[in-house]
Amino acid sequence: MKKILLVLTGGTIGSLADASGHNEARAGEAVSLLQKGFAQSGSPEAGAEFETAMPLNLLSENMTPARWNQLIRYLKTVRWEEYEGVILAHGTDTLGFTANFLSLVLAGVEIPVFLVSSDYNLRDERANGGENFRAAVELLARGIAPDLYVPYRNGDGQMYLHRGCHLCQSGDYTADFFSADRIRLLAPGEGESRGPAEPRYRLPAKRGAWPRPWPGRGDGPRLLRQLETMDQKVLWVRPYVGLDYDCLNLEGVKAVVHGLYHSSTACAEAAREGESYGSCSVLWLLERCRQNQIPLYLQPCDPEAYTYSSTGLLLKAGARALYGMIPEMAYVKTWLGVNLGLGGRLLEEFLAGEQNGERIR
């Protein structure tokens, strides 16, 4: 097997506790714990060879567009053909955003890419980082199809494999991760009716339509080549009672992605067309966006199947519909589109199209 490129960015998996017990990014030290733990894990792939790079060293809550730009510049230098796969160590707080982003910009790379994280620093016996890392290496060794994956052991003790383009951010009061079509991996020593137990993490013999090679395989990371920076701004708004759109600063914003309540609605306040509304109505924001030539997308909104007149009023007033992607992907894909220099019809086509199986509906 070729060597594996291990890319360190910090995060809990790349942190150690200071004297007061608080984690701080120390990826250069933590990586030795990660590799030592794997070498002693009993994995059949314990002899795997790694090449290590560290383009970032920060706790992932401190991820910014400037930091993503650093990561972009580094990824442009990688000679993908020299590696069996890539494992990128990343913190959990912004894992969902980076996973969705990289699943787009790396689509077409000939090798699998894994994002691995940890719920505790690696000196804590509760940490799942070592097992998440082991799962990534063992799936690479088994020849999994090229794509962007996230293996993660949830609090139920089960190891799940997620596609990066479907990974949701971890919720409040939990460290677990979820996605629309996650697969529970078979654990080392776990058998199934269709075959004997093996001493490694592996996909079950019977599974759905994925993993499969991502679109454009053989073309290389086309979007990564085109992308220069992520400096252009997209505003992501989540609805709540009392949201006053007059408080939002639209200076420099190139697009707005506006979330919806579970019924695919948001405050339109005016019950019927022509009635007055205040600054708590999306209609108020739409008017501000129109004055500044900023597109506003409602997400998730099926323009052919909404149920409430309030949604229809917003669409008639000029809001555009985004449907079929998780919120994190809708935001990241819109952000990527404007940073690729797309606008108007080209941006609409980019958002409606598919780069790497990101649509779930």
C-alpha positions in Angstrom: 0.0 0.0 0.0 1.2 3.5 -0.8 1.8 5.9 2.1 -1.1 7.9 3.6 -1.0 11.7 3.7 -2.0 12.8 7.3 -2.9 16.5 7.3 -3.1 18.1 10.7 -5.3 21.2 11.3 -5.6 21.2 15.1 -9.0 20.6 16.7 -9.6 18.4 19.8 -7.8 15.5 18.0 -4.8 17.7 17.7 -5.0 19.3 21.1 -3.7 18.6 24.6 -4.9 19.9 28.0 -3.0 22.8 29.6 -2.3 23.0 33.4 -5.8 24.1 34.1 -7.3 21.2 32.1 -8.4 23.3 29.1 -7.6 22.0 25.6 -5.3 24.0 23.4 -4.2 23.3 19.8 -0.9 21.3 19.9 -1.2 19.2 16.8 2.6 18.6 16.5 2.6 16.9 19.9 -0.8 15.2 19.6 0.0 13.5 16.3 2.6 11.2 18.0 -0.1 10.0 20.4 -2.4 9.3 17.5 0.2 7.3 15.6 1.4 5.5 18.7 -2.1 4.5 19.7 -2.8 3.2 16.2 0.5 1.2 16.1 -0.6 -0.5 19.4 -4.2 -1.0 18.4 -3.9 -4.5 17.0 -5.0 -3.3 13.6 -3.9 -5.4 10.6 -2.8 -2.1 9.0 -0.7 -1.0 12.0 2.4 -0.9 9.7 0.9 1.7 7.4 3.3 4.5 6.4 2.3 8.1 6.9 3.5 11.4 5.6 2.5 14.3 7.8 1.8 17.9 7.0 0.4 20.7 9.2 -1.1 23.6 7.2 -3.1 24.8 10.2 -2.9 24.4 14.0 -6.1 25.8 15.6 -9.1 24.8 17.6 -11.8 24.4 14.9 -14.2 27.0 16.5 -11.5 29.5 15.3 -11.9 28.5 11.7 -12.4 31.5 9.5 -12.4 32.3 5.7 -8.7 33.2 6.0 -7.9 29.8 7.5 -9.9 28.0 4.8 -7.8 30.0 2.3 -4.7 28.6 3.9 -6.1 25.1 3.6 -7.0 25.8 0.0 -3.5 26.9 -0.8 -2.0 23.8 0.8 -4.4 21.4 -1.0 -3.5 22.9 -4.3 0.1 21.6 -3.7 -0.8 18.0 -2.9 0.4 15.4 -5.4 -2.6 13.1 -5.0 -1.2 10.3 -7.2 1.6 9.7 -4.6 -0.8 8.6 -1.9 -3.2 5.8 -1.1 -5.5 8.3 0.5 -5.6 11.4 2.7 -6.7 11.7 6.3 -7.3 15.2 7.5 -7.5 15.6 11.3 -10.1 18.3 12.2 -12.0 19.6 15.2 -15.7 18.7 15.7 -17.1 22.2 16.2 -16.9 23.2 12.5 -16.5 19.7 11.1 -19.8 19.8 9.2 -18.9 23.0 7.3 -15.4 21.8 6.3 -16.7 18.3 5.3 -19.4 19.8 3.1 -17.0 22.3 1.6 -14.2 19.7 0.8 -16.7 17.3 -0.6 -17.3 19.9 -3.3 -13.9 21.3 -4.0 -12.1 17.9 -3.9 -14.7 16.0 -6.1 -12.8 14.3 -8.9 -9.6 13.4 -6.8 -8.5 9.8 -7.6 -8.1 8.8 -3.9 -10.4 8.7 -0.8 -10.2 11.6 1.6 -11.2 11.1 5.3 -11.9 13.8 7.9 -11.2 12.4 11.4 -12.1 14.1 14.7 -12.2 13.3 18.4 -14.7 14.1 21.1 -11.9 14.4 23.8 -8.2 15.0 23.6 -6.2 11.8 22.9 -4.9 11.6 26.5 -8.5 11.1 27.7 -9.5 7.5 27.9 -13.0 8.5 26.7 -11.7 9.8 23.4 -13.0 8.3 20.2 -10.3 9.9 18.0 -8.1 6.8 17.9 -10.9 4.6 16.8 -12.1 7.1 14.2 -8.5 7.2 12.8 -8.3 3.4 12.8 -11.5 3.1 10.9 -10.2 5.6 8.2 -6.9 3.7 7.7 -8.6 0.3 7.5 -11.2 1.5 5.0 -8.4 3.0 2.9 -6.5 -0.3 3.0 -9.7 -2.1 1.9 -9.8 0.0 -1.2 -12.9 2.2 -0.6 -14.1 4.2 -3.6 -12.8 7.8 -3.8 -15.0 10.3 -2.0 -14.9 12.5 1.1 -15.8 10.5 4.2 -16.2 11.1 7.9 -16.0 8.0 10.2 -17.2 8.8 13.7 -18.1 6.7 16.8 -21.2 8.1 18.4 -22.2 7.9 22.1 -24.0 4.6 21.4 -20.6 3.0 20.9 -21.2 2.4 17.1 -18.9 3.5 14.4 -20.7 5.3 11.5 -19.5 6.3 8.1 -20.8 9.5 6.7 -20.5 11.2 3.3 -19.1 14.6 3.8 -21.7 16.2 1.6 -24.5 15.0 3.9 -22.9 15.6 7.3 -24.9 17.8 9.7 -23.3 19.8 12.5 -23.4 18.1 15.9 -26.3 19.4 18.0 -26.5 20.9 21.4 -25.8 18.7 24.5 -24.3 15.9 22.3 -21.1 15.1 20.6 -22.8 12.7 18.1 -22.9 13.3 14.3 -25.7 12.4 11.9 -26.3 12.3 8.2 -29.1 11.3 5.9 -27.6 8.0 4.7 -24.9 7.0 7.2 -23.7 3.4 7.3 -22.9 1.6 10.5 -19.5 0.0 10.1 -18.8 -3.5 11.3 -16.4 -3.3 14.2 -13.2 -5.4 14.5 -14.1 -8.9 15.5 -17.8 -8.5 14.5 -19.1 -11.0 12.1 -22.2 -11.2 10.0 -24.1 -14.0 8.3 -22.5 -13.4 4.9 -18.9 -13.7 6.0 -16.5 -14.4 8.9 -15.4 -11.8 11.4 -12.4 -9.7 10.6 -10.0 -7.8 12.9 -10.7 -4.5 11.2 -13.5 -1.9 10.6 -15.3 -2.6 7.4 -18.4 -1.9 5.4 -21.2 -4.4 5.8 -21.6 -6.9 2.9 -25.1 -5.6 2.1 -25.4 -1.9 1.7 -27.0 0.8 -0.3 -25.9 2.7 -3.4 -22.8 4.2 -1.9 -19.9 4.3 -1.5 -19.3 4.9 -5.1 -16.7 6.9 -7.0 -17.5 10.6 -7.1 -18.5 12.3 -10.4 -15.7 13.5 -12.6 -13.2 10.9 -11.4 -10.1 11.2 -13.4 -10.5 14.9 -14.0 -8.9 15.8 -10.7 -10.2 18.5 -8.3 -11.7 20.8 -10.9 -13.3 23.3 -8.4 -10.2 23.4 -6.3 -8.2 24.4 -9.3 -10.7 27.2 -10.1 -11.0 28.5 -6.6 -8.7 31.2 -5.5 -10.1 32.4 -2.1 -13.2 32.3 0.0 -13.2 36.1 0.7 -16.6 36.9 -0.8 -19.4 36.9 1.9 -22.6 35.0 2.1 -25.0 35.7 4.9 -26.8 32.6 6.5 -29.9 33.5 8.4 -31.9 31.1 10.6 -35.5 32.2 11.5 -36.7 32.8 15.0 -39.5 34.8 16.6 -38.3 38.4 17.1 -35.7 38.4 14.3 -35.5 42.0 13.1 -34.0 42.3 9.7 -33.1 45.9 10.1 -30.3 44.7 12.4 -28.5 42.8 9.6 -25.6 44.4 7.9 -25.7 43.6 4.1 -22.5 45.5 3.3 -20.3 43.4 1.0 -22.8 40.5 1.1 -23.1 38.6 -2.3 -26.0 36.3 -1.4 -28.3 35.5 1.5 -29.3 31.9 2.4 -32.4 32.1 4.6 -33.5 29.0 6.6 -37.1 28.1 7.1 -39.2 26.6 9.9 -40.1 22.9 9.6 -43.3 23.7 7.4 -41.1 25.4 4.9 -42.2 28.8 6.1 -40.7 32.0 7.5 -42.3 35.2 8.7 -44.0 37.1 5.9 -46.2 39.1 8.3 -48.4 40.5 5.5 -51.2 38.0 5.4 -52.0 38.9 1.8 -50.3 40.7 -1.1 -50.4 44.5 -0.7 -50.7 44.5 3.1 -48.2 46.3 5.2 -45.3 44.6 7.0 -42.5 45.5 9.4 -38.9 44.7 9.8 -39.6 41.3 11.3 -40.9 40.1 7.9 -38.7 38.5 5.3 -40.4 40.8 2.8 -38.5 43.6 4.5 -35.2 41.8 4.0 -36.1 41.0 0.4 -36.7 44.7 -0.3 -33.2 45.5 1.1 -31.7 42.7 -0.9 -33.4 44.0 -4.1 -32.0 47.5 -3.6 -28.5 46.0 -3.3 -28.9 43.4 -6.0 -28.4 40.5 -3.6 -30.1 37.2 -4.3 -32.0 35.7 -1.4 -32.5 31.9 -1.2 -35.1 30.2 0.9 -33.9 26.8 2.1 -35.3 24.1 2.1 -38.1 25.3 -0.2 -39.7 23.2 -2.9 -41.2 25.9 -5.3 -43.6 23.3 -6.7 -44.9 21.8 -3.4 -45.1 24.4 -0.6 -48.2 24.3 1.6 -48.6 27.8 3.1 -49.5 31.1 1.4 -46.8 32.9 3.3 -44.1 30.9 1.4 -45.8 31.7 -1.9 -45.9 35.4 -1.0 -42.1 35.3 -0.4 -41.4 33.5 -3.7 -43.7 35.9 -5.6 -41.8 38.8 -4.0 -38.5 37.6 -5.5 -37.1 35.0 -3.1 -35.4 32.0 -4.8 -35.9 28.4 -3.7 -33.2 26.0 -2.7 -34.2 22.4 -2.2 -32.8 19.0 -1.7 -29.6 19.8 0.3 -29.0 19.9 4.1 -28.7 23.5 5.4 -24.9 23.3 5.9 -24.4 22.2 2.2 -26.9 24.9 0.9 -24.9 27.6 2.7 -21.4 26.3 1.8 -22.4 25.6 -1.8 -23.8 29.2 -2.2 -20.7 30.6 -0.6 -18.5 28.5 -2.9 -20.4 29.6 -6.0 -20.0 33.3 -5.3 -16.3 32.8 -4.7 -16.0 31.0 -8.0 -17.2 34.3 -9.5 -20.7 33.0 -10.4 -23.7 35.2 -10.3 -27.2 35.5 -11.9 -28.1 32.5 -14.1 -24.7 30.8 -13.7 -25.0 30.8 -9.9 -28.6 29.4 -10.2 -27.4 26.6 -12.5 -24.5 25.8 -10.1 -26.9 25.6 -7.1 -29.4 23.5 -9.0 -26.8 21.1 -10.4 -24.8 18.4 -8.6 -21.1 18.3 -8.0 -20.8 15.3 -5.7 -24.1 13.7 -4.8 -24.9 16.5 -2.4 -28.7 16.4 -3.1 -30.7 14.2 -0.7 -34.1 14.9 -2.3 
